Structures are given as C-alpha cells and as structure tokens.
Amino acid sequence: MTPAFDVVVLGYGPVGHVMAALMAQAGWRVGVFARQAGLYPLPRIGHLNHEVMRVLQAVGIAAAFEKDACVCRTYDWVNAAGQVLIHFDWDKPEITGWSPHYLFYQPDMDVLLAGEVERHSNVQVLRGWECRSAVEAGHTVTLECHAGSGEVRRLTTRFLIGADGANSFTRSAAGIAWTDLGFQADWLIVDYRPHDPDSDIPMPEAGQICDPARPTSLFRRIGHKHCRWEFMLLPGEMREEMERPERIWALLSPWVKPEDGILVRQAVYTFRSGLASTWRCGSMLLVGDAAHLMPPFLGQGMGSGFRDALNLAWKLDLVLRTDAADTLLDTYEEERKPHVAAIIEQAVALGRVVCVSGPAEAALRDAALLSGDVPPPPPFPTVSGRLFAQHDELAGTLAPQSVVRVGTAEGMFDDVMGRGWKILTFDAVLARRLQGTTESRQNR
Ligand SMILES: Cc1cc2nc3c(=O)[nH]c(=O)nc-3n(C[C@H](O)[C@H](O)[C@H](O)COP(=O)(O)OP(=O)(O)OC[C@H]3O[C@@H](n4cnc5c(N)ncnc54)[C@H](O)[C@@H]3O)c2cc1C
C-alpha cells in the first residue's frame, strides 16, 4: 500500500521547518507533527552567521529575514576588570555574499519559516499533536500520533525525519544511543523590550563578561526591538528563584530599570553537549538537536541543524525521485557528523572559558589569555573525509556567492542558478563537451 506521506517531519522547531520547507518545495507529500499548538514561547535562538543565511536563502526567506535582523560587527569577551580576553572582528565581507553575523528575535524568523512551509498545498501541518509510536516494516514507518483532545491517528510514511529536539522521540523509537559529551551549565536567558526602540543601552553589541561572580552574555539588540541578557547560575542558585521578575530586574540593574521597558520572555536552561551514535536507522533519520547538542556560545546549534536539513533534503529527494540507491542516505551522517563534532568541540571550549565561577581559576584564565601565549580560536571547521577530494585546499570549503548575470537574469548566484548540481568552469571546450553529454543523456 502507498504510504500516506513521502516524508513525515516530526517536530516543528526551526530545523523541522527548514526540512519541511525544502521537501515541500521539491514537491513531496509532507506531514508535520508539532507537539506545541503555537510558536515556541521561550527565549532561545538569537544569532546566525552568513553560511546559515544561505540556507534561509535556499528556503526563500533570507531577504525578509534580513529586514528584521541586525548585523553584528564585533563580539568581545572581557574579564571582571573589563580587559578584553578574546576579540572577534566580524566587520569583514564574507564569501557567501551575506554579512558575517546577524542577531535576531526568534519569533520573527519562526513566522517567516512557518509562512514558507504552510503556503505549500502538499504539506499538512498538524499542531498540537505528539507522536508516541513509530515502527518500521518494509521501508514504511507506521506512526501513532495523539492530539491534546484525545484523538489518535495512525498513518504511514516512506521516511520519518526526527526533528524533535534534544529529547528526541524518534531517536528512542529507532533505538539510537546518545553520547553525553560532558558539558553542563545552567543559564538564565532574558529577552527585554525597551519602550523606546532607539534607546541607547550602555552595553556592547555582543559580548561575554567572564566575571566569576556572574558570567554574563549580552546583546544590545536581537532584531530591532529586543535586547538579550544571559546569566550563569552560581552553585546553589535555583531555577524558580532566578526566573522571578524581581530577581531579573536586580540582575539587569546595571543597564536598565523596570520603567524603561518590559521583560518579554525568561527561562533557565541547562546547556549540554552530546551526539547521537548514528543518525540513520533504515527509514528513520535524525536532524538538528535530535542528532547533536552544544552549548550556545558559538551560536551554532540551530545553524548546524539547518546544514543537516540542506544536506539531507537533496539526498531524500534523489532517492524518492530516481532509482538512486538509498545507501546515498548514509553519506548524510558521514558528511555532517565530523563537521558538527568539530563545532561542538569549539563551542564547549568557549563555554569552558566563560563558565568559570571560582576567582582563582578565573585569575589563571585571565592571565593566560592576556599573556598572548594562548593561540587564537581556531578557524571555523570545513568539511572533509572520504567523500571530498584529498590534498586540495578548496575541497570542503564554502563556494563563493556574489551577484551574477546569466542571460537576462541578474541576482545572487544561488537565486539565479537555482537548485541542483552545477559545474562551473572557465574552460569553454570542457563546458561544451559536458553540455553535449547532458543533452545526449536527456535524449536517451
Ligand atoms: C538559550 C539558548 C540559546 C541558543 N542560541 C542559539 C543561537 O543563537 N544560534 C543557534 O544557531 N542556536 C542556538 N541555540 C540552539 C538552538 O536553540 C537549537 O539548536 C535549535 O532550537 C534546534 O532546533 P530543532 O528544530 O532541532 O529542535 P527544537 O527547537 O528543540 O524543536 C523540536 C520540536 O520538536 C517537538 N517535539 C518533540 N517531541 C515530539 C513528539 N514526540 N511529537 C511531536 N513533536 C515533538 C518539540 O515540541 C519542539 O517543538 C540556543 C539554545 C539555547 C537553549
């Protein structure tokens, strides 16, 4: 029997949205099950970089996203005395054609992503539904989903994509093990909206205060109307106490007062790191936090999930559309896992610099970083491995993007050239020969 869906995306966080959008754009029958009835209500994502913008460009919302976001040019890590320990200079143009780093208010992005997914008639989004059973037999997964009203639905899908976050149901259903990579720290996150959106709050555009008395992250603006503070909980401090408004206003007192604006969202999170042992079990695959988890000091958790979705979407499309062997899907983990493992390592290393609450340990850290003997943070990881050309310094690095003209069309390269494989060459003879090969294949 034909499954009800080609792809079910379980979970409707940002990675589930991107996965669903890409599969919908490719024309597949997509089902989305979202446990929450509405958009994610707590403060979380606030940053993405130029590479992740290119994923939003592929989804078709980058230009609208850019209007709501603000560009971030510097990120400074200072000690309790205000001395700069680490300086990130982000005021350089990037190879992808986008600004290097953006700060944004997550609900703005969520609305754009949902709008893109839900404009497709081949997508069915079921909000307020939780999946409680997933069983694979004969290349089909049978799901049992429950609504808050008590209604239960059983349905089938060719592929189940687990975009269901850190406590992934799909991961458990597929029997996939989880490795805890050992990082753990509790942080209070606060989103604040000033009454005057132009008010100049005395804080850096993005920074970390590595003060052992209260490690703090701050962002002068996420988007145009909101500000963000993040405070590490100290030993003995309790979540319920830290989330009380009076406690939060006391923490914010060096910068703002209650009469200046409102607390929009606040929550204590436990930052962790971990990796799923495998990302595929037959027709069930994991993306996003279901597959990997990192503390947010690099702002790369969601970005890594977006890369997963982009990588997996074209492979799923090819397997569904042609007779491509489904072992192609095994290359998804092979390409993505080492890359994300390297990013987790960097995020944890940065976390270990900031999450220090002992004065003696902080003094040693400060002395080491101020001495200049500590090497600067390593460059952002590229992709490598068996699938990439060896001994070629460009293999696995980002392809550049700029404004191009092709015939009468002019615009960003990805928009003008569209989806799918492209071969770029300066060799006109080779180009003609390749074009001839493609045409003769098509005529066969
Ligand atoms: C404080 C904080 C700040 C962060 N800042 C950044 C940042 O600036 N940049 C960045 O790139 N990353 C950041 N991250 C990481 C980012 O939040 C995650 O990487 C991202 O949300 C992962 O997206 P996801 O879609 O994989 O999972 P999630 O966002 O967790 O979404 C999973 C969804 O699945 C649903 N679900 C779960 N189980 C079921 C089920 N059985 N049935 C139906 N639905 C189900 C859940 O309700 C949820 O909606 C931050 C994280 C935190 C905690």
The ligand as a MOL file (V3000), in Angstrom:
LIG
                    3D

  0  0  0     0  0            999 V3000
M  V30 BEGIN CTAB
M  V30 COUNTS 53 58 0 0 0
M  V30 BEGIN ATOM
M  V30 1 C 19.4220 29.6570 25.3960 0
M  V30 2 C 19.7370 29.1090 24.0530 0
M  V30 3 C 20.2220 29.9520 23.0850 0
M  V30 4 C 20.5220 29.4530 21.8180 0
M  V30 5 N 21.0120 30.3150 20.8810 0
M  V30 6 C 21.2980 29.8610 19.6590 0
M  V30 7 C 21.7690 30.7540 18.6560 0
M  V30 8 O 21.8910 31.9470 18.8870 0
M  V30 9 N 22.0580 30.2440 17.4260 0
M  V30 10 C 21.9030 28.9170 17.1370 0
M  V30 11 O 22.2030 28.5200 15.9910 0
M  V30 12 N 21.4500 28.0610 18.0730 0
M  V30 13 C 21.1370 28.4820 19.3120 0
M  V30 14 N 20.6620 27.6240 20.2580 0
M  V30 15 C 20.4130 26.2150 19.8900 0
M  V30 16 C 19.0340 26.0790 19.2200 0
M  V30 17 O 18.0270 26.5070 20.0850 0
M  V30 18 C 18.7890 24.6240 18.8420 0
M  V30 19 O 19.9180 24.0830 18.2080 0
M  V30 20 C 17.5870 24.5500 17.8980 0
M  V30 21 O 16.4250 25.0220 18.5310 0
M  V30 22 C 17.3830 23.1220 17.4440 0
M  V30 23 O 16.2670 23.0990 16.6210 0
M  V30 24 P 15.4580 21.7660 16.4010 0
M  V30 25 O 14.3640 22.1350 15.4500 0
M  V30 26 O 16.4000 20.6640 16.0530 0
M  V30 27 O 14.8610 21.3670 17.8400 0
M  V30 28 P 13.8620 22.1550 18.7690 0
M  V30 29 O 13.9450 23.6170 18.5270 0
M  V30 30 O 14.0970 21.6620 20.1430 0
M  V30 31 O 12.4180 21.6770 18.2780 0
M  V30 32 C 11.9820 20.3610 18.4610 0
M  V30 33 C 10.4680 20.3550 18.3690 0
M  V30 34 O 10.0010 19.0080 18.3680 0
M  V30 35 C 8.8280 18.9220 19.1470 0
M  V30 36 N 8.6660 17.5270 19.5750 0
M  V30 37 C 9.4690 16.8090 20.4040 0
M  V30 38 N 8.9850 15.5570 20.5340 0
M  V30 39 C 7.8500 15.4780 19.7920 0
M  V30 40 C 6.9150 14.4440 19.5340 0
M  V30 41 N 7.0430 13.2230 20.0670 0
M  V30 42 N 5.8610 14.6890 18.7270 0
M  V30 43 C 5.7200 15.9420 18.1540 0
M  V30 44 N 6.5950 16.9610 18.3610 0
M  V30 45 C 7.6550 16.7260 19.1720 0
M  V30 46 C 9.1000 19.8890 20.3020 0
M  V30 47 O 7.9160 20.3070 20.8970 0
M  V30 48 C 9.8080 21.0340 19.5650 0
M  V30 49 O 8.9110 21.9800 19.0810 0
M  V30 50 C 20.3360 28.0910 21.5300 0
M  V30 51 C 19.8540 27.2280 22.5140 0
M  V30 52 C 19.5470 27.7340 23.7610 0
M  V30 53 C 18.9990 26.8050 24.8060 0
M  V30 END ATOM
M  V30 BEGIN BOND
M  V30 1 1 1 2
M  V30 2 1 2 3
M  V30 3 2 2 52
M  V30 4 2 3 4
M  V30 5 1 4 5
M  V30 6 1 4 50
M  V30 7 2 5 6
M  V30 8 1 6 7
M  V30 9 1 6 13
M  V30 10 2 7 8
M  V30 11 1 7 9
M  V30 12 1 9 10
M  V30 13 2 10 11
M  V30 14 1 10 12
M  V30 15 2 12 13
M  V30 16 1 13 14
M  V30 17 1 14 15
M  V30 18 1 14 50
M  V30 19 1 15 16
M  V30 20 1 16 17
M  V30 21 1 16 18
M  V30 22 1 18 19
M  V30 23 1 18 20
M  V30 24 1 20 21
M  V30 25 1 20 22
M  V30 26 1 22 23
M  V30 27 1 23 24
M  V30 28 2 24 25
M  V30 29 1 24 26
M  V30 30 1 24 27
M  V30 31 1 27 28
M  V30 32 2 28 29
M  V30 33 1 28 30
M  V30 34 1 28 31
M  V30 35 1 31 32
M  V30 36 1 32 33
M  V30 37 1 33 34
M  V30 38 1 33 48
M  V30 39 1 34 35
M  V30 40 1 35 36
M  V30 41 1 35 46
M  V30 42 1 36 37
M  V30 43 1 36 45
M  V30 44 2 37 38
M  V30 45 1 38 39
M  V30 46 1 39 40
M  V30 47 2 39 45
M  V30 48 1 40 41
M  V30 49 2 40 42
M  V30 50 1 42 43
M  V30 51 2 43 44
M  V30 52 1 44 45
M  V30 53 1 46 47
M  V30 54 1 46 48
M  V30 55 1 48 49
M  V30 56 2 50 51
M  V30 57 1 51 52
M  V30 58 1 52 53
M  V30 END BOND
M  V30 END CTAB
M  END
